[in-house]
Amino acid sequence: MSVIIYSTPACHFCHMAKDFFKANNIAYTDKNAAADLAARKEMVLKSGQMGVPVIDIDGNIVVGFNEPKLRKLLGVK
């Protein structure tokens, strides 16, 4: 399973999403959309959004920290 989060250092919901991943032992790749122009362009292409977090789970895009949707896509109870 591939999990990528596009985030920024100051984003509260990004921190919540990463804490959720850590609490549930979900490995993820963090791409800093503030500092990395290529990551930012990739995020916008995938989601059409400028806001973070944008989470890509095996091609399923979740915009924002939507815990019920993340639980469903990740198979976490």
URVENDA-V609174 format. One line per field, one symbol per residue. phi: phi as a letter, one per 20 degrees, with the letter a starting at -180 (. if undefined). psi: psi as a letter, one per 40 degrees, with the letter a starting at -180 (. if undefined). Layout:
BEGIN
phi = ???
psi = ???
END
This chain:
BEGIN
phi = .dccdebcgeeffffffffffffdlefbdddefeedffffffffffdmddfdeddddlneeddnedggffgffemdf
psi = hhhhhhiidehddddddddddddefhhihhhheddhdddddddddddeieiiihhhhfehhhhiggdddddddefh.
END
